[in-house]
Amino acid sequence: MAKNGQHVVPSANGWSVKRAGATKASGIYATQSEAIDAATRIARNQKTELYVHGRDGRIRERNSYGNDPYPPKG
């Protein structure tokens, strides 16, 4: 997890929300949807990125809730 922000990752007990670089999870949830909701609240509050990983561990979705380096024009 090299990228800053909140990561939703699979864990032995369901899905975990972890801050980038953290060893402990902020929370463990039964479903990925619950974990995404919790991570979204944290990312919005901290104005960071949200990374959703699939069961294979690869990032499958990303949302920016902070300083987006490429804001849309217009």
Predicted model as a PDB file, atoms N, CA, C, CB and O in Angstrom, pLDDT in the B-factor column:
MODEL        1                                                                  
ATOM      1  N   MET A   1       0.826  -1.178   0.000  1.00 50.00           N  
ATOM      2  CA  MET A   1       0.000   0.000   0.000  1.00 50.00           C  
ATOM      3  C   MET A   1       0.874   1.246   0.000  1.00 50.00           C  
ATOM      4  CB  MET A   1      -0.942  -0.004   1.200  1.00 50.00           C  
ATOM      5  O   MET A   1       1.054   1.887   1.035  1.00 50.00           O  
ATOM      6  N   ALA A   2       1.393   1.570  -1.118  1.00 45.00           N  
ATOM      7  CA  ALA A   2       2.303   2.701  -1.209  1.00 45.00           C  
ATOM      8  C   ALA A   2       1.594   4.037  -1.336  1.00 45.00           C  
ATOM      9  CB  ALA A   2       3.215   2.515  -2.369  1.00 45.00           C  
ATOM     10  O   ALA A   2       2.180   5.076  -1.030  1.00 45.00           O  
ATOM     11  N   LYS A   3       0.349   4.030  -1.779  1.00 64.00           N  
ATOM     12  CA  LYS A   3      -0.354   5.287  -2.029  1.00 64.00           C  
ATOM     13  C   LYS A   3      -1.047   5.784  -0.763  1.00 64.00           C  
ATOM     14  CB  LYS A   3      -1.378   5.114  -3.160  1.00 64.00           C  
ATOM     15  O   LYS A   3      -1.614   5.001  -0.001  1.00 64.00           O  
ATOM     16  N   ASN A   4      -0.992   7.109  -0.551  1.00 80.00           N  
ATOM     17  CA  ASN A   4      -1.628   7.706   0.620  1.00 80.00           C  
ATOM     18  C   ASN A   4      -3.136   7.616   0.522  1.00 80.00           C  
ATOM     19  CB  ASN A   4      -1.201   9.160   0.780  1.00 80.00           C  
ATOM     20  O   ASN A   4      -3.700   7.669  -0.571  1.00 80.00           O  
ATOM     21  N   GLY A   5      -3.779   7.481   1.651  1.00 92.00           N  
ATOM     22  CA  GLY A   5      -5.231   7.442   1.685  1.00 92.00           C  
ATOM     23  C   GLY A   5      -5.731   6.214   2.416  1.00 92.00           C  
ATOM     24  O   GLY A   5      -4.993   5.566   3.158  1.00 92.00           O  
ATOM     25  N   GLN A   6      -6.998   5.909   2.193  1.00 96.00           N  
ATOM     26  CA  GLN A   6      -7.650   4.770   2.829  1.00 96.00           C  
ATOM     27  C   GLN A   6      -7.756   3.629   1.822  1.00 96.00           C  
ATOM     28  CB  GLN A   6      -9.055   5.162   3.371  1.00 96.00           C  
ATOM     29  O   GLN A   6      -8.094   3.845   0.658  1.00 96.00           O  
ATOM     30  N   HIS A   7      -7.466   2.421   2.279  1.00 97.00           N  
ATOM     31  CA  HIS A   7      -7.517   1.246   1.412  1.00 97.00           C  
ATOM     32  C   HIS A   7      -8.540   0.260   1.968  1.00 97.00           C  
ATOM     33  CB  HIS A   7      -6.115   0.579   1.288  1.00 97.00           C  
ATOM     34  O   HIS A   7      -8.542  -0.038   3.162  1.00 97.00           O  
ATOM     35  N   VAL A   8      -9.407  -0.242   1.091  1.00 97.00           N  
ATOM     36  CA  VAL A   8     -10.337  -1.309   1.443  1.00 97.00           C  
ATOM     37  C   VAL A   8      -9.710  -2.584   0.891  1.00 97.00           C  
ATOM     38  CB  VAL A   8     -11.810  -1.056   0.861  1.00 97.00           C  
ATOM     39  O   VAL A   8      -9.570  -2.746  -0.321  1.00 97.00           O  
ATOM     40  N   VAL A   9      -9.333  -3.491   1.799  1.00 97.00           N  
ATOM     41  CA  VAL A   9      -8.609  -4.699   1.400  1.00 97.00           C  
ATOM     42  C   VAL A   9      -9.261  -5.949   1.993  1.00 97.00           C  
ATOM     43  CB  VAL A   9      -7.136  -4.610   1.840  1.00 97.00           C  
ATOM     44  O   VAL A   9      -9.858  -5.892   3.069  1.00 97.00           O  
ATOM     45  N   PRO A  10      -9.146  -7.076   1.290  1.00 96.00           N  
ATOM     46  CA  PRO A  10      -9.696  -8.314   1.848  1.00 96.00           C  
ATOM     47  C   PRO A  10      -8.885  -8.752   3.065  1.00 96.00           C  
ATOM     48  CB  PRO A  10      -9.710  -9.434   0.782  1.00 96.00           C  
ATOM     49  O   PRO A  10      -7.670  -8.562   3.116  1.00 96.00           O  
ATOM     50  N   SER A  11      -9.573  -9.342   4.044  1.00 95.00           N  
ATOM     51  CA  SER A  11      -8.887  -9.856   5.233  1.00 95.00           C  
ATOM     52  C   SER A  11      -9.497 -11.208   5.594  1.00 95.00           C  
ATOM     53  CB  SER A  11      -8.995  -8.851   6.435  1.00 95.00           C  
ATOM     54  O   SER A  11     -10.479 -11.634   4.987  1.00 95.00           O  
ATOM     55  N   ALA A  12      -8.925 -11.862   6.563  1.00 93.00           N  
ATOM     56  CA  ALA A  12      -9.402 -13.180   6.981  1.00 93.00           C  
ATOM     57  C   ALA A  12     -10.827 -13.144   7.513  1.00 93.00           C  
ATOM     58  CB  ALA A  12      -8.484 -13.749   8.035  1.00 93.00           C  
ATOM     59  O   ALA A  12     -11.563 -14.122   7.387  1.00 93.00           O  
ATOM     60  N   ASN A  13     -11.220 -12.020   8.107  1.00 90.00           N  
ATOM     61  CA  ASN A  13     -12.541 -11.905   8.726  1.00 90.00           C  
ATOM     62  C   ASN A  13     -13.529 -11.087   7.902  1.00 90.00           C  
ATOM     63  CB  ASN A  13     -12.407 -11.292  10.086  1.00 90.00           C  
ATOM     64  O   ASN A  13     -14.575 -10.695   8.420  1.00 90.00           O  
ATOM     65  N   GLY A  14     -13.228 -10.821   6.644  1.00 96.00           N  
ATOM     66  CA  GLY A  14     -14.111 -10.018   5.800  1.00 96.00           C  
ATOM     67  C   GLY A  14     -13.305  -8.997   5.026  1.00 96.00           C  
ATOM     68  O   GLY A  14     -12.437  -9.345   4.226  1.00 96.00           O  
ATOM     69  N   TRP A  15     -13.606  -7.719   5.274  1.00 98.00           N  
ATOM     70  CA  TRP A  15     -12.926  -6.625   4.587  1.00 98.00           C  
ATOM     71  C   TRP A  15     -12.416  -5.616   5.607  1.00 98.00           C  
ATOM     72  CB  TRP A  15     -13.870  -5.941   3.571  1.00 98.00           C  
ATOM     73  O   TRP A  15     -13.115  -5.269   6.559  1.00 98.00           O  
ATOM     74  N   SER A  16     -11.193  -5.152   5.397  1.00 97.00           N  
ATOM     75  CA  SER A  16     -10.568  -4.205   6.318  1.00 97.00           C  
ATOM     76  C   SER A  16     -10.409  -2.844   5.660  1.00 97.00           C  
ATOM     77  CB  SER A  16      -9.206  -4.727   6.789  1.00 97.00           C  
ATOM     78  O   SER A  16     -10.255  -2.734   4.443  1.00 97.00           O  
ATOM     79  N   VAL A  17     -10.451  -1.811   6.491  1.00 97.00           N  
ATOM     80  CA  VAL A  17     -10.131  -0.454   6.060  1.00 97.00           C  
ATOM     81  C   VAL A  17      -8.804  -0.114   6.729  1.00 97.00           C  
ATOM     82  CB  VAL A  17     -11.282   0.592   6.439  1.00 97.00           C  
ATOM     83  O   VAL A  17      -8.691  -0.131   7.955  1.00 97.00           O  
ATOM     84  N   LYS A  18      -7.800   0.195   5.904  1.00 96.00           N  
ATOM     85  CA  LYS A  18      -6.480   0.518   6.438  1.00 96.00           C  
ATOM     86  C   LYS A  18      -5.977   1.821   5.841  1.00 96.00           C  
ATOM     87  CB  LYS A  18      -5.483  -0.619   6.158  1.00 96.00           C  
ATOM     88  O   LYS A  18      -6.161   2.100   4.657  1.00 96.00           O  
ATOM     89  N   ARG A  19      -5.344   2.602   6.686  1.00 95.00           N  
ATOM     90  CA  ARG A  19      -4.645   3.791   6.208  1.00 95.00           C  
ATOM     91  C   ARG A  19      -3.355   3.333   5.548  1.00 95.00           C  
ATOM     92  CB  ARG A  19      -4.362   4.805   7.374  1.00 95.00           C  
ATOM     93  O   ARG A  19      -2.741   2.366   5.999  1.00 95.00           O  
ATOM     94  N   ALA A  20      -2.943   4.000   4.506  1.00 92.00           N  
ATOM     95  CA  ALA A  20      -1.710   3.630   3.811  1.00 92.00           C  
ATOM     96  C   ALA A  20      -0.543   3.580   4.787  1.00 92.00           C  
ATOM     97  CB  ALA A  20      -1.409   4.621   2.672  1.00 92.00           C  
ATOM     98  O   ALA A  20      -0.307   4.538   5.523  1.00 92.00           O  
ATOM     99  N   GLY A  21       0.175   2.488   4.797  1.00 91.00           N  
ATOM    100  CA  GLY A  21       1.338   2.319   5.657  1.00 91.00           C  
ATOM    101  C   GLY A  21       1.033   1.800   7.044  1.00 91.00           C  
ATOM    102  O   GLY A  21       1.955   1.502   7.803  1.00 91.00           O  
ATOM    103  N   ALA A  22      -0.244   1.682   7.397  1.00 92.00           N  
ATOM    104  CA  ALA A  22      -0.614   1.223   8.736  1.00 92.00           C  
ATOM    105  C   ALA A  22      -0.559  -0.302   8.813  1.00 92.00           C  
ATOM    106  CB  ALA A  22      -2.024   1.727   9.110  1.00 92.00           C  
ATOM    107  O   ALA A  22      -0.825  -0.992   7.829  1.00 92.00           O  
ATOM    108  N   THR A  23      -0.213  -0.817   9.986  1.00 91.00           N  
ATOM    109  CA  THR A  23      -0.204  -2.264  10.179  1.00 91.00           C  
ATOM    110  C   THR A  23      -1.537  -2.772  10.704  1.00 91.00           C  
ATOM    111  CB  THR A  23       0.908  -2.659  11.131  1.00 91.00           C  
ATOM    112  O   THR A  23      -1.929  -3.907  10.434  1.00 91.00           O  
ATOM    113  N   LYS A  24      -2.233  -1.923  11.458  1.00 94.00           N  
ATOM    114  CA  LYS A  24      -3.537  -2.312  11.992  1.00 94.00           C  
ATOM    115  C   LYS A  24      -4.654  -1.679  11.172  1.00 94.00           C  
ATOM    116  CB  LYS A  24      -3.663  -1.906  13.473  1.00 94.00           C  
ATOM    117  O   LYS A  24      -4.511  -0.576  10.645  1.00 94.00           O  
ATOM    118  N   ALA A  25      -5.759  -2.394  11.079  1.00 95.00           N  
ATOM    119  CA  ALA A  25      -6.922  -1.889  10.349  1.00 95.00           C  
ATOM    120  C   ALA A  25      -7.672  -0.869  11.187  1.00 95.00           C  
ATOM    121  CB  ALA A  25      -7.858  -3.041   9.951  1.00 95.00           C  
ATOM    122  O   ALA A  25      -7.721  -0.979  12.412  1.00 95.00           O  
ATOM    123  N   SER A  26      -8.255   0.124  10.527  1.00 94.00           N  
ATOM    124  CA  SER A  26      -9.129   1.088  11.196  1.00 94.00           C  
ATOM    125  C   SER A  26     -10.433   0.411  11.577  1.00 94.00           C  
ATOM    126  CB  SER A  26      -9.398   2.315  10.294  1.00 94.00           C  
ATOM    127  O   SER A  26     -11.076   0.780  12.559  1.00 94.00           O  
ATOM    128  N   GLY A  27     -10.815  -0.587  10.783  1.00 96.00           N  
ATOM    129  CA  GLY A  27     -12.036  -1.328  11.046  1.00 96.00           C  
ATOM    130  C   GLY A  27     -12.106  -2.570  10.182  1.00 96.00           C  
ATOM    131  O   GLY A  27     -11.489  -2.638   9.119  1.00 96.00           O  
ATOM    132  N   ILE A  28     -12.866  -3.554  10.647  1.00 97.00           N  
ATOM    133  CA  ILE A  28     -13.080  -4.792   9.902  1.00 97.00           C  
ATOM    134  C   ILE A  28     -14.581  -4.946   9.719  1.00 97.00           C  
ATOM    135  CB  ILE A  28     -12.456  -6.042  10.641  1.00 97.00           C  
ATOM    136  O   ILE A  28     -15.347  -4.796  10.670  1.00 97.00           O  
ATOM    137  N   TYR A  29     -15.000  -5.245   8.490  1.00 98.00           N  
ATOM    138  CA  TYR A  29     -16.406  -5.301   8.139  1.00 98.00           C  
ATOM    139  C   TYR A  29     -16.735  -6.621   7.455  1.00 98.00           C  
ATOM    140  CB  TYR A  29     -16.781  -4.125   7.239  1.00 98.00           C  
ATOM    141  O   TYR A  29     -15.878  -7.234   6.818  1.00 98.00           O  
ATOM    142  N   ALA A  30     -17.982  -7.050   7.593  1.00 97.00           N  
ATOM    143  CA  ALA A  30     -18.420  -8.321   7.023  1.00 97.00           C  
ATOM    144  C   ALA A  30     -18.481  -8.266   5.498  1.00 97.00           C  
ATOM    145  CB  ALA A  30     -19.783  -8.704   7.582  1.00 97.00           C  
ATOM    146  O   ALA A  30     -18.189  -9.257   4.828  1.00 97.00           O  
ATOM    147  N   THR A  31     -18.860  -7.113   4.948  1.00 97.00           N  
ATOM    148  CA  THR A  31     -18.990  -7.000   3.496  1.00 97.00           C  
ATOM    149  C   THR A  31     -18.099  -5.884   2.962  1.00 97.00           C  
ATOM    150  CB  THR A  31     -20.453  -6.746   3.104  1.00 97.00           C  
ATOM    151  O   THR A  31     -17.721  -4.966   3.690  1.00 97.00           O  
ATOM    152  N   GLN A  32     -17.778  -5.983   1.695  1.00 97.00           N  
ATOM    153  CA  GLN A  32     -16.964  -4.959   1.059  1.00 97.00           C  
ATOM    154  C   GLN A  32     -17.728  -3.640   1.014  1.00 97.00           C  
ATOM    155  CB  GLN A  32     -16.550  -5.394  -0.359  1.00 97.00           C  
ATOM    156  O   GLN A  32     -17.134  -2.571   1.158  1.00 97.00           O  
ATOM    157  N   SER A  33     -19.027  -3.710   0.817  1.00 97.00           N  
ATOM    158  CA  SER A  33     -19.855  -2.507   0.754  1.00 97.00           C  
ATOM    159  C   SER A  33     -19.800  -1.718   2.065  1.00 97.00           C  
ATOM    160  CB  SER A  33     -21.304  -2.881   0.428  1.00 97.00           C  
ATOM    161  O   SER A  33     -19.679  -0.493   2.043  1.00 97.00           O  
ATOM    162  N   GLU A  34     -19.887  -2.403   3.195  1.00 98.00           N  
ATOM    163  CA  GLU A  34     -19.791  -1.736   4.499  1.00 98.00           C  
ATOM    164  C   GLU A  34     -18.422  -1.094   4.669  1.00 98.00           C  
ATOM    165  CB  GLU A  34     -20.055  -2.736   5.644  1.00 98.00           C  
ATOM    166  O   GLU A  34     -18.314   0.020   5.183  1.00 98.00           O  
ATOM    167  N   ALA A  35     -17.374  -1.795   4.239  1.00 98.00           N  
ATOM    168  CA  ALA A  35     -16.015  -1.270   4.356  1.00 98.00           C  
ATOM    169  C   ALA A  35     -15.836  -0.034   3.475  1.00 98.00           C  
ATOM    170  CB  ALA A  35     -14.987  -2.349   3.974  1.00 98.00           C  
ATOM    171  O   ALA A  35     -15.188   0.930   3.882  1.00 98.00           O  
ATOM    172  N   ILE A  36     -16.409  -0.061   2.272  1.00 97.00           N  
ATOM    173  CA  ILE A  36     -16.308   1.085   1.369  1.00 97.00           C  
ATOM    174  C   ILE A  36     -17.017   2.292   1.968  1.00 97.00           C  
ATOM    175  CB  ILE A  36     -16.901   0.746  -0.012  1.00 97.00           C  
ATOM    176  O   ILE A  36     -16.497   3.406   1.900  1.00 97.00           O  
ATOM    177  N   ASP A  37     -18.198   2.091   2.554  1.00 97.00           N  
ATOM    178  CA  ASP A  37     -18.919   3.199   3.188  1.00 97.00           C  
ATOM    179  C   ASP A  37     -18.093   3.834   4.300  1.00 97.00           C  
ATOM    180  CB  ASP A  37     -20.258   2.713   3.748  1.00 97.00           C  
ATOM    181  O   ASP A  37     -17.999   5.058   4.389  1.00 97.00           O  
ATOM    182  N   ALA A  38     -17.497   3.001   5.145  1.00 97.00           N  
ATOM    183  CA  ALA A  38     -16.684   3.508   6.256  1.00 97.00           C  
ATOM    184  C   ALA A  38     -15.438   4.228   5.738  1.00 97.00           C  
ATOM    185  CB  ALA A  38     -16.275   2.354   7.194  1.00 97.00           C  
ATOM    186  O   ALA A  38     -15.098   5.307   6.224  1.00 97.00           O  
ATOM    187  N   ALA A  39     -14.767   3.641   4.764  1.00 97.00           N  
ATOM    188  CA  ALA A  39     -13.547   4.234   4.212  1.00 97.00           C  
ATOM    189  C   ALA A  39     -13.854   5.547   3.495  1.00 97.00           C  
ATOM    190  CB  ALA A  39     -12.863   3.254   3.248  1.00 97.00           C  
ATOM    191  O   ALA A  39     -13.043   6.472   3.526  1.00 97.00           O  
ATOM    192  N   THR A  40     -15.015   5.633   2.852  1.00 97.00           N  
ATOM    193  CA  THR A  40     -15.417   6.859   2.170  1.00 97.00           C  
ATOM    194  C   THR A  40     -15.597   7.994   3.173  1.00 97.00           C  
ATOM    195  CB  THR A  40     -16.716   6.635   1.378  1.00 97.00           C  
ATOM    196  O   THR A  40     -15.167   9.121   2.927  1.00 97.00           O  
ATOM    197  N   ARG A  41     -16.236   7.691   4.308  1.00 96.00           N  
ATOM    198  CA  ARG A  41     -16.410   8.718   5.343  1.00 96.00           C  
ATOM    199  C   ARG A  41     -15.055   9.211   5.844  1.00 96.00           C  
ATOM    200  CB  ARG A  41     -17.245   8.167   6.521  1.00 96.00           C  
ATOM    201  O   ARG A  41     -14.854  10.413   6.013  1.00 96.00           O  
ATOM    202  N   ILE A  42     -14.135   8.296   6.079  1.00 95.00           N  
ATOM    203  CA  ILE A  42     -12.803   8.669   6.564  1.00 95.00           C  
ATOM    204  C   ILE A  42     -12.075   9.500   5.514  1.00 95.00           C  
ATOM    205  CB  ILE A  42     -11.978   7.411   6.919  1.00 95.00           C  
ATOM    206  O   ILE A  42     -11.500  10.540   5.836  1.00 95.00           O  
ATOM    207  N   ALA A  43     -12.096   9.048   4.261  1.00 95.00           N  
ATOM    208  CA  ALA A  43     -11.384   9.748   3.179  1.00 95.00           C  
ATOM    209  C   ALA A  43     -11.944  11.152   2.977  1.00 95.00           C  
ATOM    210  CB  ALA A  43     -11.480   8.949   1.864  1.00 95.00           C  
ATOM    211  O   ALA A  43     -11.181  12.092   2.753  1.00 95.00           O  
ATOM    212  N   ARG A  44     -13.261  11.307   3.052  1.00 94.00           N  
ATOM    213  CA  ARG A  44     -13.867  12.635   2.911  1.00 94.00           C  
ATOM    214  C   ARG A  44     -13.456  13.537   4.066  1.00 94.00           C  
ATOM    215  CB  ARG A  44     -15.401  12.528   2.842  1.00 94.00           C  
ATOM    216  O   ARG A  44     -13.130  14.707   3.867  1.00 94.00           O  
ATOM    217  N   ASN A  45     -13.474  12.988   5.267  1.00 94.00           N  
ATOM    218  CA  ASN A  45     -13.115  13.752   6.455  1.00 94.00           C  
ATOM    219  C   ASN A  45     -11.652  14.200   6.411  1.00 94.00           C  
ATOM    220  CB  ASN A  45     -13.372  12.921   7.713  1.00 94.00           C  
ATOM    221  O   ASN A  45     -11.327  15.329   6.776  1.00 94.00           O  
ATOM    222  N   GLN A  46     -10.779  13.300   5.960  1.00 91.00           N  
ATOM    223  CA  GLN A  46      -9.343  13.597   5.925  1.00 91.00           C  
ATOM    224  C   GLN A  46      -8.895  14.205   4.596  1.00 91.00           C  
ATOM    225  CB  GLN A  46      -8.552  12.333   6.192  1.00 91.00           C  
ATOM    226  O   GLN A  46      -7.732  14.575   4.436  1.00 91.00           O  
ATOM    227  N   LYS A  47      -9.834  14.305   3.636  1.00 91.00           N  
ATOM    228  CA  LYS A  47      -9.530  14.838   2.301  1.00 91.00           C  
ATOM    229  C   LYS A  47      -8.374  14.072   1.654  1.00 91.00           C  
ATOM    230  CB  LYS A  47      -9.186  16.339   2.386  1.00 91.00           C  
ATOM    231  O   LYS A  47      -7.384  14.658   1.216  1.00 91.00           O  
ATOM    232  N   THR A  48      -8.529  12.750   1.607  1.00 92.00           N  
ATOM    233  CA  THR A  48      -7.513  11.882   1.013  1.00 92.00           C  
ATOM    234  C   THR A  48      -8.136  11.037  -0.088  1.00 92.00           C  
ATOM    235  CB  THR A  48      -6.863  10.977   2.087  1.00 92.00           C  
ATOM    236  O   THR A  48      -9.271  11.275  -0.501  1.00 92.00           O  
ATOM    237  N   GLU A  49      -7.394  10.064  -0.551  1.00 93.00           N  
ATOM    238  CA  GLU A  49      -7.835   9.155  -1.602  1.00 93.00           C  
ATOM    239  C   GLU A  49      -8.464   7.900  -0.992  1.00 93.00           C  
ATOM    240  CB  GLU A  49      -6.653   8.776  -2.517  1.00 93.00           C  
ATOM    241  O   GLU A  49      -8.170   7.531   0.145  1.00 93.00           O  
ATOM    242  N   LEU A  50      -9.328   7.258  -1.763  1.00 96.00           N  
ATOM    243  CA  LEU A  50      -9.911   5.975  -1.382  1.00 96.00           C  
ATOM    244  C   LEU A  50      -9.524   4.967  -2.447  1.00 96.00           C  
ATOM    245  CB  LEU A  50     -11.473   6.067  -1.221  1.00 96.00           C  
ATOM    246  O   LEU A  50      -9.756   5.194  -3.635  1.00 96.00           O  
ATOM    247  N   TYR A  51      -8.935   3.853  -2.029  1.00 96.00           N  
ATOM    248  CA  TYR A  51      -8.548   2.781  -2.936  1.00 96.00           C  
ATOM    249  C   TYR A  51      -9.309   1.523  -2.549  1.00 96.00           C  
ATOM    250  CB  TYR A  51      -7.010   2.538  -2.901  1.00 96.00           C  
ATOM    251  O   TYR A  51      -9.231   1.070  -1.407  1.00 96.00           O  
ATOM    252  N   VAL A  52     -10.042   0.961  -3.495  1.00 97.00           N  
ATOM    253  CA  VAL A  52     -10.796  -0.266  -3.251  1.00 97.00           C  
ATOM    254  C   VAL A  52     -10.067  -1.390  -3.966  1.00 97.00           C  
ATOM    255  CB  VAL A  52     -12.290  -0.144  -3.740  1.00 97.00           C  
ATOM    256  O   VAL A  52      -9.882  -1.350  -5.182  1.00 97.00           O  
ATOM    257  N   HIS A  53      -9.657  -2.391  -3.204  1.00 97.00           N  
ATOM    258  CA  HIS A  53      -8.951  -3.542  -3.747  1.00 97.00           C  
ATOM    259  C   HIS A  53      -9.938  -4.683  -3.957  1.00 97.00           C  
ATOM    260  CB  HIS A  53      -7.796  -3.978  -2.809  1.00 97.00           C  
ATOM    261  O   HIS A  53     -10.917  -4.808  -3.221  1.00 97.00           O  
ATOM    262  N   GLY A  54      -9.681  -5.512  -4.960  1.00 96.00           N  
ATOM    263  CA  GLY A  54     -10.481  -6.707  -5.187  1.00 96.00           C  
ATOM    264  C   GLY A  54      -9.966  -7.852  -4.336  1.00 96.00           C  
ATOM    265  O   GLY A  54      -9.005  -7.687  -3.585  1.00 96.00           O  
ATOM    266  N   ARG A  55     -10.594  -9.006  -4.447  1.00 95.00           N  
ATOM    267  CA  ARG A  55     -10.149 -10.173  -3.678  1.00 95.00           C  
ATOM    268  C   ARG A  55      -8.718 -10.581  -4.014  1.00 95.00           C  
ATOM    269  CB  ARG A  55     -11.082 -11.344  -3.927  1.00 95.00           C  
ATOM    270  O   ARG A  55      -8.034 -11.186  -3.189  1.00 95.00           O  
ATOM    271  N   ASP A  56      -8.263 -10.251  -5.226  1.00 95.00           N  
ATOM    272  CA  ASP A  56      -6.898 -10.578  -5.633  1.00 95.00           C  
ATOM    273  C   ASP A  56      -5.868  -9.590  -5.089  1.00 95.00           C  
ATOM    274  CB  ASP A  56      -6.810 -10.621  -7.142  1.00 95.00           C  
ATOM    275  O   ASP A  56      -4.666  -9.770  -5.286  1.00 95.00           O  
ATOM    276  N   GLY A  57      -6.345  -8.537  -4.398  1.00 92.00           N  
ATOM    277  CA  GLY A  57      -5.448  -7.556  -3.803  1.00 92.00           C  
ATOM    278  C   GLY A  57      -5.111  -6.378  -4.704  1.00 92.00           C  
ATOM    279  O   GLY A  57      -4.505  -5.407  -4.253  1.00 92.00           O  
ATOM    280  N   ARG A  58      -5.499  -6.454  -5.973  1.00 96.00           N  
ATOM    281  CA  ARG A  58      -5.203  -5.371  -6.910  1.00 96.00           C  
ATOM    282  C   ARG A  58      -6.241  -4.256  -6.784  1.00 96.00           C  
ATOM    283  CB  ARG A  58      -5.163  -5.904  -8.359  1.00 96.00           C  
ATOM    284  O   ARG A  58      -7.415  -4.514  -6.519  1.00 96.00           O  
ATOM    285  N   ILE A  59      -5.792  -3.018  -6.976  1.00 95.00           N  
ATOM    286  CA  ILE A  59      -6.703  -1.874  -6.912  1.00 95.00           C  
ATOM    287  C   ILE A  59      -7.667  -1.959  -8.086  1.00 95.00           C  
ATOM    288  CB  ILE A  59      -5.919  -0.519  -6.928  1.00 95.00           C  
ATOM    289  O   ILE A  59      -7.255  -2.066  -9.241  1.00 95.00           O  
ATOM    290  N   ARG A  60      -8.969  -1.910  -7.767  1.00 96.00           N  
ATOM    291  CA  ARG A  60      -9.978  -1.983  -8.832  1.00 96.00           C  
ATOM    292  C   ARG A  60     -10.772  -0.694  -8.962  1.00 96.00           C  
ATOM    293  CB  ARG A  60     -10.926  -3.138  -8.575  1.00 96.00           C  
ATOM    294  O   ARG A  60     -11.485  -0.496  -9.946  1.00 96.00           O  
ATOM    295  N   GLU A  61     -10.651   0.184  -7.970  1.00 95.00           N  
ATOM    296  CA  GLU A  61     -11.393   1.442  -7.996  1.00 95.00           C  
ATOM    297  C   GLU A  61     -10.641   2.459  -7.161  1.00 95.00           C  
ATOM    298  CB  GLU A  61     -12.848   1.258  -7.472  1.00 95.00           C  
ATOM    299  O   GLU A  61      -9.977   2.118  -6.181  1.00 95.00           O  
ATOM    300  N   ARG A  62     -10.758   3.723  -7.571  1.00 93.00           N  
ATOM    301  CA  ARG A  62     -10.072   4.795  -6.843  1.00 93.00           C  
ATOM    302  C   ARG A  62     -10.939   6.038  -6.884  1.00 93.00           C  
ATOM    303  CB  ARG A  62      -8.660   5.084  -7.445  1.00 93.00           C  
ATOM    304  O   ARG A  62     -11.497   6.378  -7.928  1.00 93.00           O  
ATOM    305  N   ASN A  63     -11.055   6.716  -5.753  1.00 93.00           N  
ATOM    306  CA  ASN A  63     -11.810   7.960  -5.672  1.00 93.00           C  
ATOM    307  C   ASN A  63     -10.991   8.984  -4.906  1.00 93.00           C  
ATOM    308  CB  ASN A  63     -13.189   7.736  -4.996  1.00 93.00           C  
ATOM    309  O   ASN A  63     -10.325   8.660  -3.923  1.00 93.00           O  
ATOM    310  N   SER A  64     -11.052  10.225  -5.370  1.00 89.00           N  
ATOM    311  CA  SER A  64     -10.322  11.303  -4.723  1.00 89.00           C  
ATOM    312  C   SER A  64     -11.293  12.188  -3.950  1.00 89.00           C  
ATOM    313  CB  SER A  64      -9.533  12.131  -5.760  1.00 89.00           C  
ATOM    314  O   SER A  64     -12.294  12.654  -4.495  1.00 89.00           O  
ATOM    315  N   TYR A  65     -10.990  12.411  -2.688  1.00 88.00           N  
ATOM    316  CA  TYR A  65     -11.797  13.291  -1.851  1.00 88.00           C  
ATOM    317  C   TYR A  65     -10.958  14.439  -1.317  1.00 88.00           C  
ATOM    318  CB  TYR A  65     -12.423  12.511  -0.696  1.00 88.00           C  
ATOM    319  O   TYR A  65     -11.348  15.110  -0.361  1.00 88.00           O  
ATOM    320  N   GLY A  66      -9.806  14.662  -1.934  1.00 76.00           N  
ATOM    321  CA  GLY A  66      -8.914  15.714  -1.452  1.00 76.00           C  
ATOM    322  C   GLY A  66      -8.432  16.568  -2.587  1.00 76.00           C  
ATOM    323  O   GLY A  66      -9.206  16.957  -3.462  1.00 76.00           O  
ATOM    324  N   ASN A  67      -7.160  16.858  -2.573  1.00 67.00           N  
ATOM    325  CA  ASN A  67      -6.550  17.680  -3.609  1.00 67.00           C  
ATOM    326  C   ASN A  67      -6.314  16.835  -4.846  1.00 67.00           C  
ATOM    327  CB  ASN A  67      -5.229  18.308  -3.116  1.00 67.00           C  
ATOM    328  O   ASN A  67      -5.289  16.162  -4.960  1.00 67.00           O  
ATOM    329  N   ASP A  68      -7.247  16.869  -5.758  1.00 64.00           N  
ATOM    330  CA  ASP A  68      -7.140  16.102  -6.999  1.00 64.00           C  
ATOM    331  C   ASP A  68      -6.128  16.801  -7.897  1.00 64.00           C  
ATOM    332  CB  ASP A  68      -8.534  15.965  -7.715  1.00 64.00           C  
ATOM    333  O   ASP A  68      -6.314  17.971  -8.231  1.00 64.00           O  
ATOM    334  N   PRO A  69      -5.051  16.108  -8.299  1.00 63.00           N  
ATOM    335  CA  PRO A  69      -4.028  16.760  -9.109  1.00 63.00           C  
ATOM    336  C   PRO A  69      -4.501  17.097 -10.522  1.00 63.00           C  
ATOM    337  CB  PRO A  69      -2.812  15.882  -9.185  1.00 63.00           C  
ATOM    338  O   PRO A  69      -3.873  17.915 -11.195  1.00 63.00           O  
ATOM    339  N   TYR A  70      -5.586  16.490 -10.986  1.00 67.00           N  
ATOM    340  CA  TYR A  70      -6.090  16.725 -12.337  1.00 67.00           C  
ATOM    341  C   TYR A  70      -7.588  17.058 -12.305  1.00 67.00           C  
ATOM    342  CB  TYR A  70      -5.834  15.490 -13.228  1.00 67.00           C  
ATOM    343  O   TYR A  70      -8.403  16.254 -12.757  1.00 67.00           O  
ATOM    344  N   PRO A  71      -7.957  18.221 -11.782  1.00 63.00           N  
ATOM    345  CA  PRO A  71      -9.381  18.551 -11.740  1.00 63.00           C  
ATOM    346  C   PRO A  71      -9.927  18.775 -13.151  1.00 63.00           C  
ATOM    347  CB  PRO A  71      -9.618  19.801 -10.872  1.00 63.00           C  
ATOM    348  O   PRO A  71      -9.206  19.263 -14.021  1.00 63.00           O  
ATOM    349  N   PRO A  72     -11.179  18.428 -13.383  1.00 67.00           N  
ATOM    350  CA  PRO A  72     -11.756  18.634 -14.706  1.00 67.00           C  
ATOM    351  C   PRO A  72     -11.913  20.118 -15.001  1.00 67.00           C  
ATOM    352  CB  PRO A  72     -13.107  17.928 -14.819  1.00 67.00           C  
ATOM    353  O   PRO A  72     -12.173  20.913 -14.099  1.00 67.00           O  
ATOM    354  N   LYS A  73     -11.754  20.485 -16.260  1.00 66.00           N  
ATOM    355  CA  LYS A  73     -11.881  21.884 -16.652  1.00 66.00           C  
ATOM    356  C   LYS A  73     -13.288  22.152 -17.138  1.00 66.00           C  
ATOM    357  CB  LYS A  73     -10.858  22.249 -17.738  1.00 66.00           C  
ATOM    358  O   LYS A  73     -13.921  21.300 -17.762  1.00 66.00           O  
ATOM    359  N   GLY A  74     -13.768  23.352 -16.843  1.00 58.00           N  
ATOM    360  CA  GLY A  74     -15.057  23.745 -17.401  1.00 58.00           C  
ATOM    361  C   GLY A  74     -16.064  23.874 -16.387  1.00 58.00           C  
ATOM    362  O   GLY A  74     -17.211  24.201 -16.694  1.00 58.00           O  
TER     363      GLY A  74                                                      
ENDMDL                                                                          
END                                                                             
